[in-house]
Amino acid sequence: MNAVVLLIAGMSVCVSVRADDTYVVGGLGPTKFATEEVQDLVDLLREEIISELPLGYDQEKPLPEFTARLYREQVVAGTNFFVKVETGPLRFIHVRIHADLTGEAHVVEVQIGKTMGDSLEYF
């Protein structure tokens, strides 16, 4: 009986909310400044990201900038990255990238018409 109670108590600790950074298991982590690793991921998937942009969004010519500024992570069966990418002076897109457990990454969705002030939320 005591072993069952300890096991249940241990399981409840694993899924609790951490109040210091509002992290919830399976939920979106806090917004952070983009790291070199996040920029490398964006660079790796640049062509795939650009192919998701509508025809009127500079698809036919090189974008002057393609810099990851902020990101959030969601741990699922792999990791979802929600990344704010600057594509020109004060011009931003949001990109959702999924990296599976084998390390393969692909673009899930791209949102246009974003500003630096728009928060990164699930989409």
N, CA, C and O of each residue as an XYZ file, in Angstrom:
492
protein
N       0.828     -1.192      0.000
C       0.000      0.000      0.000
C       0.873      1.256      0.000
O       0.608      2.195     -0.751
N       1.926      1.278      0.849
C       2.809      2.440      0.895
C       3.521      2.649     -0.431
O       3.731      3.789     -0.844
N       3.897      1.570     -1.103
C       4.586      1.693     -2.391
C       3.678      2.315     -3.437
O       4.132      3.114     -4.256
N       2.406      1.959     -3.416
C       1.448      2.523     -4.373
C       1.274      4.012     -4.125
O       1.229      4.792     -5.076
N       1.173      4.422     -2.865
C       1.019      5.838     -2.527
C       2.244      6.621     -2.970
O       2.106      7.713     -3.522
N       3.443      6.089     -2.740
C       4.662      6.769     -3.162
C       4.728      6.880     -4.678
O       5.148      7.912     -5.202
N       4.326      5.848     -5.383
C       4.338      5.878     -6.839
C       3.379      6.944     -7.354
O       3.734      7.709     -8.252
N       2.190      7.007     -6.810
C       1.213      8.017     -7.223
C       1.719      9.407     -6.881
O       1.590     10.322     -7.695
N       2.290      9.588     -5.701
C       2.831     10.896     -5.321
C       3.964     11.291     -6.252
O       4.063     12.452     -6.647
N       4.820     10.342     -6.608
C       5.921     10.625     -7.526
C       5.423     11.005     -8.901
O       5.999     11.883     -9.542
N       4.369     10.366     -9.369
C       3.809     10.683    -10.683
C       3.199     12.074    -10.697
O       3.299     12.780    -11.700
N       2.572     12.479     -9.608
C       1.949     13.805     -9.586
C       2.999     14.909     -9.594
O       2.740     16.001    -10.100
N       4.172     14.643     -9.046
C       5.252     15.623     -9.081
C       5.745     15.804    -10.509
O       6.098     16.917    -10.900
N       5.776     14.733    -11.295
C       6.274     14.793    -12.672
C       5.424     15.672    -13.576
O       5.950     16.248    -14.529
N       4.145     15.792    -13.313
C       3.267     16.554    -14.202
C       2.827     17.879    -13.588
O       1.867     18.488    -14.060
N       3.500     18.323    -12.565
C       3.100     19.571    -11.924
C       3.602     20.780    -12.705
O       4.513     20.677    -13.527
N       2.997     21.913    -12.432
C       3.371     23.170    -13.079
C       4.467     23.829    -12.263
O       4.378     23.917    -11.039
N       5.499     24.291    -12.952
C       6.565     25.039    -12.284
C       6.184     26.507    -12.326
O       6.062     27.087    -13.405
N       5.997     27.101    -11.180
C       5.522     28.482    -11.108
C       6.565     29.498    -11.553
O       6.207     30.603    -11.961
N       7.865     29.145    -11.483
C       8.893     30.140    -11.783
C       8.934     30.530    -13.257
O       9.242     31.682    -13.561
N       8.633     29.611    -14.194
C       8.643     29.999    -15.605
C       7.390     29.524    -16.340
O       7.372     29.463    -17.569
N       6.365     29.194    -15.600
C       5.059     28.778    -16.118
C       5.153     27.655    -17.149
O       4.391     27.641    -18.116
N       6.066     26.728    -16.954
C       6.206     25.588    -17.857
C       5.196     24.518    -17.486
O       5.084     24.144    -16.319
N       4.461     24.025    -18.471
C       3.506     22.950    -18.279
C       3.914     21.815    -19.205
O       4.162     22.038    -20.390
N       3.986     20.602    -18.676
C       4.363     19.458    -19.497
C       3.410     19.364    -20.684
O       2.193     19.332    -20.501
N       3.955     19.319    -21.898
C       3.150     19.267    -23.113
C       2.705     20.633    -23.597
O       2.195     20.755    -24.711
N       2.890     21.667    -22.781
C       2.505     23.024    -23.170
C       3.686     23.779    -23.750
O       4.801     23.261    -23.820
N       3.428     24.999    -24.162
C       4.499     25.838    -24.704
C       5.381     26.358    -23.581
O       4.892     26.795    -22.539
N       6.671     26.303    -23.805
C       7.620     26.862    -22.855
C       7.643     28.375    -22.968
O       6.945     28.944    -23.808
N       8.433     29.029    -22.138
C       8.509     30.493    -22.156
C       9.176     31.009    -23.435
O       9.936     30.290    -24.083
N       8.886     32.240    -23.780
C       9.522     32.888    -24.928
C      10.961     33.214    -24.567
O      11.238     33.770    -23.505
N      11.877     32.860    -25.470
C      13.306     33.093    -25.245
C      13.900     33.759    -26.481
O      13.339     33.689    -27.575
N      15.044     34.407    -26.284
C      15.778     34.932    -27.429
C      16.313     33.752    -28.232
O      16.745     32.750    -27.662
N      16.285     33.874    -29.541
C      16.746     32.791    -30.411
C      18.226     32.515    -30.177
O      19.033     33.431    -30.025
N      18.552     31.253    -30.153
C      19.932     30.803    -29.971
C      20.554     30.504    -31.339
O      19.873     30.524    -32.365
N      21.830     30.233    -31.329
C      22.519     29.847    -32.562
C      21.916     28.563    -33.133
O      21.815     28.410    -34.350
N      21.516     27.644    -32.253
C      20.919     26.390    -32.697
C      19.583     26.630    -33.395
O      19.287     25.985    -34.400
N      18.771     27.557    -32.870
C      17.488     27.881    -33.501
C      17.732     28.537    -34.858
O      17.042     28.225    -35.828
N      18.710     29.444    -34.935
C      19.039     30.071    -36.219
C      19.517     29.022    -37.219
O      19.170     29.090    -38.398
N      20.311     28.052    -36.761
C      20.773     26.979    -37.647
C      19.592     26.176    -38.196
O      19.591     25.789    -39.365
N      18.593     25.928    -37.356
C      17.397     25.204    -37.782
C      16.632     25.998    -38.841
O      16.188     25.439    -39.844
N      16.480     27.304    -38.613
C      15.815     28.181    -39.587
C      16.611     28.214    -40.893
O      16.027     28.142    -41.974
N      17.925     28.320    -40.801
C      18.768     28.327    -42.007
C      18.632     27.015    -42.784
O      18.545     27.019    -44.011
N      18.614     25.906    -42.064
C      18.486     24.593    -42.690
C      17.171     24.465    -43.461
O      17.124     23.857    -44.531
N      16.103     25.046    -42.905
C      14.767     24.925    -43.497
C      14.342     26.162    -44.280
O      13.169     26.298    -44.626
N      15.270     27.055    -44.560
C      14.950     28.327    -45.225
C      14.138     28.134    -46.506
O      13.106     28.781    -46.681
N      14.582     27.263    -47.393
C      13.873     27.060    -48.665
C      12.463     26.526    -48.436
O      11.524     26.930    -49.121
N      12.316     25.622    -47.479
C      10.986     25.087    -47.164
C      10.091     26.180    -46.584
O       8.906     26.246    -46.911
N      10.647     27.035    -45.730
C       9.881     28.154    -45.167
C       9.444     29.090    -46.287
O       8.277     29.476    -46.354
N      10.370     29.456    -47.160
C      10.057     30.374    -48.259
C       8.987     29.775    -49.174
O       8.129     30.502    -49.677
N       9.029     28.469    -49.392
C       8.027     27.835    -50.259
C       6.626     27.894    -49.658
O       5.640     27.759    -50.383
N       6.524     28.094    -48.347
C       5.225     28.207    -47.678
C       4.658     29.623    -47.742
O       3.483     29.832    -47.440
N       5.479     30.594    -48.131
C       5.020     31.983    -48.199
C       4.140     32.184    -49.425
O       4.365     31.550    -50.456
N       3.130     33.066    -49.327
C       2.300     33.338    -50.503
C       3.114     34.037    -51.588
O       4.148     34.643    -51.304
N       2.644     33.952    -52.826
C       3.387     34.508    -53.958
C       3.713     35.980    -53.793
O       4.759     36.417    -54.273
N       2.886     36.752    -53.152
C       3.140     38.179    -52.988
C       4.143     38.516    -51.909
O       4.428     39.693    -51.692
N       4.679     37.541    -51.236
C       5.575     37.796    -50.100
C       7.030     37.561    -50.488
O       7.704     36.729    -49.882
N       7.512     38.272    -51.474
C       8.922     38.229    -51.876
C       9.412     36.831    -52.228
O      10.599     36.540    -52.087
N       8.524     35.974    -52.679
C       8.952     34.607    -52.961
C       9.869     34.539    -54.181
O      10.719     33.653    -54.270
N       9.700     35.469    -55.119
C      10.503     35.415    -56.339
C      11.879     36.043    -56.186
O      12.731     35.850    -57.054
N      12.124     36.775    -55.131
C      13.431     37.408    -54.945
C      13.955     37.095    -53.547
O      13.167     36.810    -52.645
N      15.252     37.143    -53.356
C      15.813     36.831    -52.037
C      15.311     37.808    -50.972
O      15.196     39.009    -51.218
N      15.021     37.281    -49.808
C      14.618     38.133    -48.692
C      15.865     38.814    -48.138
O      16.906     38.171    -48.003
N      15.778     40.113    -47.811
C      16.964     40.831    -47.350
C      17.507     40.315    -46.019
O      18.685     40.489    -45.709
N      16.649     39.689    -45.250
C      17.051     39.217    -43.924
C      16.260     37.954    -43.626
O      15.146     37.791    -44.122
N      16.813     37.076    -42.837
C      16.115     35.855    -42.436
C      16.676     35.442    -41.084
O      17.380     34.439    -40.964
N      16.349     36.242    -40.060
C      16.971     36.105    -38.755
C      15.962     35.688    -37.701
O      14.952     36.363    -37.503
N      16.232     34.575    -37.020
C      15.404     34.141    -35.898
C      15.623     35.113    -34.743
O      16.762     35.363    -34.349
N      14.553     35.656    -34.206
C      14.648     36.612    -33.096
C      14.217     36.004    -31.764
O      14.923     36.135    -30.764
N      13.068     35.343    -31.747
C      12.523     34.753    -30.526
C      12.015     33.357    -30.847
O      11.773     33.025    -32.008
N      11.856     32.536    -29.804
C      11.271     31.215    -30.026
C      10.655     30.676    -28.745
O      10.958     31.127    -27.640
N       9.783     29.699    -28.931
C       9.213     28.921    -27.837
C       9.274     27.461    -28.254
O       9.244     27.143    -29.443
N       9.359     26.581    -27.273
C       9.408     25.146    -27.544
C       8.212     24.452    -26.916
O       7.690     24.885    -25.889
N       7.788     23.368    -27.551
C       6.759     22.490    -27.007
C       7.258     21.067    -27.190
O       7.494     20.623    -28.313
N       7.416     20.354    -26.084
C       7.874     18.969    -26.154
C       6.658     18.081    -26.371
O       5.746     18.033    -25.545
N       6.664     17.383    -27.495
C       5.602     16.436    -27.848
C       6.319     15.142    -28.238
O       7.291     14.780    -27.576
N       5.892     14.443    -29.264
C       6.659     13.306    -29.783
C       7.760     13.916    -30.640
O       7.715     13.856    -31.869
N       8.733     14.493    -29.984
C       9.752     15.335    -30.604
C       9.597     16.728    -30.009
O       9.214     16.871    -28.848
N       9.890     17.749    -30.795
C       9.782     19.126    -30.312
C       9.191     20.012    -31.391
O       9.610     19.967    -32.548
N       8.202     20.826    -30.997
C       7.704     21.887    -31.863
C       8.444     23.162    -31.494
O       8.546     23.510    -30.317
N       8.958     23.854    -32.494
C       9.594     25.153    -32.306
C       8.694     26.203    -32.945
O       8.337     26.090    -34.118
N       8.331     27.212    -32.184
C       7.575     28.353    -32.692
C       8.572     29.501    -32.741
O       9.038     29.965    -31.700
N       8.902     29.960    -33.945
C      10.010     30.896    -34.124
C       9.525     32.177    -34.791
O       8.817     32.135    -35.797
N       9.915     33.321    -34.219
C       9.679     34.627    -34.845
C      10.902     34.922    -35.702
O      12.021     35.013    -35.195
N      10.677     35.072    -37.019
C      11.765     35.301    -37.971
C      11.593     36.678    -38.590
O      10.521     37.010    -39.097
N      12.661     37.483    -38.547
C      12.640     38.795    -39.196
C      13.049     38.607    -40.650
O      14.124     38.081    -40.941
N      12.169     39.047    -41.573
C      12.420     38.860    -43.005
C      12.767     40.166    -43.707
O      12.949     40.186    -44.924
N      12.857     41.234    -42.966
C      13.176     42.552    -43.508
C      13.037     43.559    -42.386
O      12.696     43.191    -41.262
N      13.297     44.831    -42.675
C      13.182     45.848    -41.627
C      11.769     45.864    -41.028
O      10.799     46.197    -41.708
N      11.674     45.503    -39.754
C      10.416     45.479    -39.008
C       9.349     44.622    -39.675
O       8.161     44.937    -39.597
N       9.761     43.546    -40.327
C       8.842     42.637    -41.004
C       9.114     41.226    -40.484
O      10.236     40.726    -40.567
N       8.068     40.591    -39.947
C       8.246     39.314    -39.261
C       7.254     38.267    -39.739
O       6.154     38.587    -40.190
N       7.663     37.017    -39.632
C       6.780     35.872    -39.816
C       6.936     34.971    -38.596
O       7.942     35.032    -37.889
N       5.931     34.136    -38.360
C       6.023     33.107    -37.336
C       6.071     31.766    -38.045
O       5.301     31.516    -38.972
N       6.971     30.912    -37.608
C       7.179     29.614    -38.242
C       7.069     28.529    -37.178
O       7.686     28.621    -36.117
N       6.269     27.490    -37.476
C       6.231     26.325    -36.590
C       7.008     25.212    -37.273
O       6.705     24.819    -38.400
N       8.013     24.713    -36.569
C       8.886     23.648    -37.061
C       8.741     22.461    -36.121
O       8.754     22.624    -34.901
N       8.603     21.276    -36.686
C       8.566     20.065    -35.868
C       9.835     19.259    -36.108
O      10.167     18.924    -37.245
N      10.534     18.956    -35.027
C      11.697     18.070    -35.084
C      11.295     16.771    -34.392
O      10.991     16.771    -33.199
N      11.293     15.667    -35.134
C      10.861     14.405    -34.541
C      11.972     13.798    -33.684
O      13.059     14.363    -33.561
N      11.682     12.655    -33.104
C      12.628     12.035    -32.173
C      13.906     11.553    -32.846
O      14.902     11.304    -32.168
N      13.893     11.419    -34.172
C      15.104     11.016    -34.891
C      15.954     12.215    -35.281
O      17.071     12.053    -35.772
N      15.424     13.432    -35.063
C      16.160     14.638    -35.415
C      15.754     15.248    -36.738
O      16.216     16.337    -37.080
N      14.889     14.566    -37.498
C      14.391     15.120    -38.762
C      13.453     16.283    -38.464
O      12.584     16.182    -37.598
N      13.635     17.392    -39.189
C      12.812     18.582    -38.957
C      12.114     18.987    -40.242
O      12.650     18.821    -41.338
N      10.898     19.524    -40.090
C      10.173     20.055    -41.238
C       9.270     21.200    -40.790
O       8.912     21.312    -39.618
N       8.915     22.039    -41.746
C       8.045     23.183    -41.482
C       6.604     22.690    -41.450
O       6.159     21.985    -42.355
N       5.882     23.068    -40.402
C       4.479     22.687    -40.268
C       3.581     23.795    -40.796
O       2.623     23.534    -41.525
N       3.895     25.038    -40.426
C       3.045     26.166    -40.823
C       3.835     27.461    -40.723
O       4.778     27.572    -39.940
N       3.435     28.441    -41.529
C       4.036     29.772    -41.514
C       2.909     30.795    -41.444
O       1.924     30.690    -42.175
N       3.054     31.786    -40.564
C       2.103     32.896    -40.473
C       2.816     34.175    -40.877
O       3.945     34.419    -40.450
N       2.163     34.997    -41.701
C       2.755     36.255    -42.161
C       2.060     37.430    -41.486
O       1.083     37.258    -40.757
N       2.583     38.633    -41.744
C       1.964     39.851    -41.226
C       2.148     40.032    -39.732
O       1.287     40.614    -39.073
N       3.228     39.556    -39.195
C       3.487     39.654    -37.761
C       4.380     40.854    -37.462
O       5.098     41.346    -38.332
N       4.319     41.314    -36.212
C       5.179     42.399    -35.743
C       6.056     41.858    -34.622
O       5.833     40.752    -34.132
N       7.045     42.633    -34.222
C       7.900     42.218    -33.107
C       7.075     42.067    -31.836
O       7.408     41.254    -30.975
N       6.009     42.838    -31.712
C       5.180     42.798    -30.510
C       4.197     41.642    -30.452
O       3.648     41.366    -29.385
N       3.956     40.956    -31.566
C       3.029     39.820    -31.563
C       3.645     38.657    -30.804
O       4.781     38.261    -31.066
N       2.883     38.112    -29.859
C       3.418     37.002    -29.070
C       3.386     35.710    -29.880
O       2.548     35.525    -30.763
N       4.311     34.836    -29.559
C       4.365     33.512    -30.185
C       3.402     32.602    -29.438
O       3.629     32.271    -28.275
N       2.332     32.201    -30.105
C       1.333     31.315    -29.519
C       1.217     30.073    -30.389
O       1.742     30.031    -31.502
N       0.527     29.066    -29.875
C       0.327     27.844    -30.653
C      -0.481     28.154    -31.911
O      -1.487     28.860    -31.840
N      -0.062     27.646    -33.034
C      -0.832     27.743    -34.286
C      -0.604     26.500    -35.114
O      -1.157     26.376    -36.207
